[in-house]
Amino acid sequence: MVSVSKIVVRLKLAPSPEQAVVLTSTLRDLNTHATWVARVAHEQGVFRNYDLRKHTYQQLREAGVGSQAAQHTIKKVCDAYRTRRANLNNGNYGPKGSARHTRIESIPITFRPTSAHPYDQRNLSLALEARTISLWTFQGRLKGVPFTGSPDQLKALAEHKRGKADLLCRDGVWFLAVTVEVPDAPEIEPEGFVGVDLGIANIATTSDGQVMAGRKLNRYRRRQLRLRQKLQAKGTRSAKRLLKKRRRKEARHAKDTNHRISKRIVAVAERTGRGISLEDLRGIRGRVRQRRPQRVTLHSWSFAQLGAFIVYKARRAGVPVVFVDPAHTSQTCADCNHVDRRNRVDQATFICRSCCVVAHADRNASRNIARRGAVVWDAGRRSHVPPDHP
């Protein structure tokens, strides 16, 4: 069975003023209904799709919501509660019993008027040659909405199976995010692993010695933070307009940086026939305690996004990816395996207390990660020995 990766193709819609009015009213009304469904789910204590449908589906249909749109609205609410429950269980809203944890758990979920709403092939269709879409709205079927996309995006839509699509509006611009199933390349048998150490000072350091320094990105983030603070302190209408205009600029810049870094790492692994070994950093924000001035830097560190980019690019290239325990990778000598907290002299320097080797701290950690990746891969590798072998 061929495995597939789901990627998102974001198309930019160019509706006419009349079409934009219809899309705006439809998205607003759907999110209003979703907020009502979420309140019913909270009051009744029903968060499963099939059970919640018994309480809300008929009322949605009577309010003029189409059958597919009604089902997607209910599922959207269930998914939102499932995500919130996972965040509560993982301590992302504070420990259980804390004021924040209790407050978030006690209120129903609400949806913004411009929150994305899902569509499927039953209530949305794409005409690739005409570059238009047709979709369900409260005013009937809206046809002939133009869209634009890059050649690679249009090629992916034409060649691969399409799934769910999300209609969303960002700062007055309409988008359609279409899920596409792309077959993965056959996974190679790796000849070793490239270890990748993720960090803040250096975004990524590989066991080959390649360092993707984070100085430029960190300077950019500090500059954006100072600008936001200055505009917030000013408080004028023009300052608020500029804040609204720039609110996603930093995230887009960091995302582009992560795309370029992940592409380089996967290209090296593919060219050398090796796999990629990454640290399992889930829950690190809850474990790490930082001083107040350092919290902004820690919480703006998009390591999870970088890891996700590496995984999906590697799957498309047939490069294996394993996740290893990050414990003590920065305190362990990659030459003699001696573990000591004092080995890590400072952020950039590693001096082993046993064999006296001096190394770049992140490079040393990435070598340990590479070694652990090989161990994890060997432990889970399928045997190629014939069954009748003695």
C-alpha positions in Angstrom: 0.0 0.0 0.0 1.4 3.4 -1.1 1.5 5.9 1.8 0.5 9.5 1.1 1.3 12.8 2.6 -1.4 15.5 2.9 -0.3 18.9 1.9 -2.3 22.1 1.7 -2.5 24.2 -1.5 -3.7 27.7 -0.7 -5.4 29.4 -3.6 -6.1 33.1 -3.6 -9.7 34.0 -4.6 -10.6 37.1 -6.6 -14.4 37.5 -6.1 -16.3 40.4 -7.5 -17.7 42.9 -5.0 -21.1 41.2 -5.3 -19.5 37.7 -4.8 -17.5 39.0 -1.8 -20.6 40.2 -0.1 -22.2 36.8 -0.5 -19.0 35.0 0.8 -18.8 37.4 3.8 -22.4 36.9 4.9 -22.2 33.1 4.4 -18.9 32.8 6.4 -20.3 35.1 9.2 -23.6 33.1 9.5 -21.8 29.8 9.5 -19.6 30.8 12.3 -22.6 32.2 14.2 -24.3 28.8 13.9 -21.0 27.1 15.0 -20.9 29.3 18.1 -24.5 28.2 18.9 -23.6 24.5 18.4 -20.6 24.9 20.6 -22.8 26.4 23.4 -25.2 23.5 23.1 -22.4 21.0 23.3 -21.0 22.7 26.4 -24.4 22.9 28.1 -25.3 19.3 27.3 -21.9 17.9 27.8 -21.9 16.3 24.4 -18.7 16.5 22.4 -18.9 13.5 20.0 -19.9 14.2 16.4 -22.7 11.6 16.2 -24.2 12.5 19.6 -24.0 16.2 19.0 -25.8 15.8 15.7 -28.9 14.6 17.4 -29.1 17.9 19.4 -28.3 20.3 16.6 -28.6 19.0 13.1 -32.3 19.5 12.6 -32.2 23.0 14.0 -29.4 23.9 11.6 -31.3 22.6 8.6 -34.4 24.6 9.7 -32.2 27.7 9.9 -31.3 27.3 6.2 -27.9 25.6 6.6 -27.2 23.0 3.8 -26.9 19.4 4.8 -23.1 19.1 4.1 -22.5 22.5 5.7 -24.5 21.5 8.8 -22.5 18.3 9.2 -19.2 20.2 8.7 -20.3 22.8 11.3 -20.9 20.1 13.9 -17.6 18.4 13.1 -15.8 21.7 13.3 -17.2 22.3 16.8 -16.2 18.7 17.9 -12.7 19.2 16.6 -12.4 22.5 18.4 -13.4 20.9 21.7 -11.0 18.0 21.1 -8.2 20.4 20.5 -9.0 22.4 23.7 -9.2 19.2 25.7 -5.8 18.1 24.5 -4.3 21.5 25.4 -5.9 21.3 28.8 -4.5 17.8 29.4 -1.1 18.8 28.3 -1.0 21.8 30.7 -0.9 24.4 28.0 -3.4 26.4 29.9 -1.8 26.0 33.3 -2.0 23.1 35.8 -5.4 21.6 36.6 -7.1 23.7 39.3 -5.4 26.9 38.3 -7.5 30.0 37.6 -6.7 30.0 33.9 -7.3 26.3 33.5 -10.7 26.5 35.3 -11.8 29.6 33.4 -11.1 28.1 30.0 -12.7 24.8 30.8 -15.9 26.5 32.1 -16.8 28.6 29.1 -18.1 27.4 25.7 -16.0 27.9 22.6 -16.8 30.8 20.3 -15.8 31.4 16.7 -14.8 34.6 15.0 -16.9 35.8 12.1 -14.0 35.2 9.7 -13.0 31.8 11.1 -12.3 29.2 8.4 -15.1 26.9 7.4 -14.7 23.5 5.8 -16.1 22.4 2.4 -15.9 19.1 0.6 -16.5 17.9 -3.0 -20.3 17.8 -2.4 -20.7 21.5 -1.8 -17.6 22.9 -3.6 -16.1 22.2 -7.0 -13.1 23.5 -8.9 -12.8 24.1 -12.6 -9.1 24.1 -13.1 -9.1 25.0 -16.8 -11.4 28.0 -16.2 -9.6 28.8 -12.9 -13.0 29.2 -11.0 -14.7 27.6 -8.1 -18.4 26.9 -7.4 -19.6 26.6 -3.8 -22.7 26.5 -1.5 -23.8 29.7 0.1 -26.9 30.8 2.0 -28.0 32.6 -1.2 -27.7 29.5 -3.3 -24.8 28.1 -5.4 -22.2 30.7 -6.1 -20.6 30.0 -9.4 -17.7 31.4 -11.3 -15.5 32.7 -8.4 -12.0 33.2 -9.9 -8.9 32.0 -8.2 -5.1 32.2 -8.8 -2.3 30.0 -7.9 1.3 29.2 -8.8 2.1 26.7 -11.5 3.2 24.1 -8.8 0.0 24.6 -6.9 -2.1 24.1 -10.1 -0.1 21.1 -11.0 -0.6 19.5 -7.6 -4.4 20.1 -7.9 -4.5 18.5 -11.3 -2.4 15.5 -10.6 -3.4 14.4 -7.1 -6.5 13.5 -5.2 -8.2 16.4 -3.5 -9.8 16.3 -0.1 -11.4 18.8 2.2 -11.1 22.6 1.5 -11.3 25.5 4.0 -12.7 28.8 3.0 -11.1 31.7 4.9 -10.7 35.4 4.9 -7.5 37.1 6.1 -7.4 40.9 6.2 -10.0 41.2 3.5 -8.3 38.7 1.2 -10.1 35.5 0.4 -8.3 32.1 0.3 -9.3 28.5 -0.3 -7.0 26.0 1.4 -7.3 22.7 -0.4 -5.9 19.4 1.0 -4.1 17.3 -1.6 -2.9 13.7 -1.1 0.6 13.4 -2.6 2.1 9.8 -2.8 5.3 9.5 -0.8 8.5 8.3 -2.4 9.6 4.7 -1.4 11.6 4.9 1.8 15.3 4.2 1.4 17.4 2.1 3.7 19.6 4.7 5.3 23.4 4.6 5.5 23.6 6.4 8.8 21.7 9.5 10.1 22.0 13.2 10.0 21.5 14.5 13.5 19.7 17.9 13.8 20.0 19.9 17.0 17.3 22.6 17.3 17.9 25.7 19.3 17.3 29.5 19.7 20.8 30.9 19.2 21.3 28.5 16.3 18.0 27.4 14.7 19.4 24.1 13.5 22.8 22.5 13.7 23.6 19.2 11.8 26.0 16.5 12.7 27.9 17.4 9.5 28.8 20.8 11.1 26.3 22.9 9.1 25.0 25.7 11.4 21.8 27.6 10.5 22.4 30.6 12.8 19.4 32.3 14.3 21.0 35.7 14.8 19.3 37.3 11.8 15.9 35.9 12.7 16.3 36.8 16.4 17.3 40.4 15.5 14.3 40.6 13.2 12.0 39.4 16.0 13.4 41.8 18.5 13.0 44.7 16.1 9.4 43.7 15.5 8.8 43.4 19.2 10.1 47.0 19.8 8.0 48.3 16.9 4.9 46.6 18.4 5.6 48.0 21.8 6.1 51.5 20.4 2.8 51.4 18.3 0.8 50.0 21.3 2.1 52.7 23.5 1.2 55.4 21.0 -2.4 54.1 20.8 -3.6 56.3 17.9 -5.9 55.1 15.2 -3.1 55.1 12.6 -0.9 53.1 15.0 -3.7 50.6 15.5 -4.1 50.3 11.7 -0.4 49.7 11.3 -0.5 47.0 14.0 -3.3 45.2 12.3 -1.5 45.4 9.0 1.7 43.9 10.4 0.3 41.4 12.8 1.2 38.3 10.6 4.4 39.6 9.1 6.7 38.0 11.7 5.0 34.6 11.4 5.3 34.7 7.6 9.0 35.5 7.9 9.7 32.7 10.4 7.7 30.3 8.3 9.7 31.1 5.1 13.0 30.7 7.1 11.8 27.3 8.4 10.9 26.2 4.8 14.4 27.1 3.5 16.2 25.4 6.4 14.2 22.2 6.2 14.7 22.1 2.4 18.5 22.2 2.9 18.5 19.5 5.6 16.4 17.1 3.5 18.5 17.8 0.4 21.7 16.8 2.2 20.2 13.6 3.7 18.7 12.6 0.3 22.0 13.3 -1.6 24.1 11.2 0.9 21.6 8.4 1.4 21.0 9.0 5.1 18.1 9.4 7.4 17.3 12.4 9.6 17.3 12.2 13.4 15.4 14.9 15.3 14.8 15.5 19.0 11.3 14.8 20.4 10.6 18.3 21.9 6.9 17.9 22.7 6.0 19.7 25.9 9.3 21.6 26.2 7.5 24.9 26.8 5.9 23.4 29.9 9.1 21.9 31.2 11.5 24.8 30.6 11.4 27.7 33.1 12.8 31.0 31.8 13.2 34.4 33.3 10.6 37.0 32.1 12.9 38.7 29.5 13.6 35.3 27.9 10.0 34.1 27.7 9.1 36.0 24.5 12.1 34.4 22.8 11.2 30.9 23.9 7.5 31.1 23.0 8.2 32.6 19.6 10.5 29.7 18.8 8.7 27.7 16.1 10.7 24.4 16.4 7.5 22.3 16.0 6.9 24.0 12.6 10.4 23.3 11.5 10.2 19.7 12.6 6.9 19.3 10.7 8.4 20.8 7.6 11.4 18.4 7.7 9.1 15.4 8.2 6.8 16.1 5.2 9.6 17.1 2.9 11.5 14.0 3.9 8.5 11.7 3.3 8.2 13.1 -0.2 11.9 12.4 -0.8 11.8 8.9 0.7 14.2 9.9 3.5 13.5 8.2 6.9 12.9 10.4 9.9 13.2 9.2 13.5 12.6 11.1 16.8 14.9 10.5 19.8 14.9 11.4 23.5 16.7 14.8 23.8 17.7 14.1 27.5 21.4 15.0 28.2 22.3 15.3 24.5 24.0 18.7 25.3 25.8 17.2 28.3 27.1 14.0 26.7 30.5 13.9 25.0 30.1 12.5 21.4 33.6 11.0 21.5 33.7 9.2 24.9 30.0 9.3 26.0 30.9 10.9 29.3 27.9 12.8 30.8 28.4 15.8 33.0 26.5 19.0 33.4 29.8 20.9 33.6 30.7 19.7 30.1 28.5 22.5 28.7 30.7 25.5 29.6 28.4 28.0 27.9 26.0 28.3 25.0 28.6 27.7 22.3 31.4 25.7 24.0 31.6 22.1 25.0 34.6 20.8 26.9 34.5 17.2 28.1 35.7 16.7 31.7 36.8 13.1 30.9 38.7 13.2 27.5 39.2 17.0 27.4 37.8 17.3 23.8 36.7 20.8 22.9 33.8 21.1 20.4 31.0 23.4 19.3 28.2 22.6 21.8 25.4 22.3 19.2 27.6 20.3 16.9 28.4 17.9 19.7 24.7 17.6 20.6 23.8 16.9 17.0 26.3 14.0 16.8 24.7 12.5 19.9 21.3 12.9 18.2 22.6 11.2 15.1 23.9 8.2 17.1 20.6 7.8 19.0 18.8 8.0 15.6 20.7 5.0 14.4 19.9 3.1 17.6 16.2 3.9 17.3 16.1 2.8 13.6 17.9 -0.5 14.3 15.5 -1.3 17.1 12.5 -0.8 14.9 14.0 -2.2 11.6 12.2 -5.1 9.9 14.3 -8.2 9.6 15.3 -9.0 6.0 16.5 -12.6 7.0 14.5 -15.3 5.2 12.0 -17.1 7.5 13.7 -20.5 7.1 17.1 -19.1 8.1 18.5 -21.1 11.1 
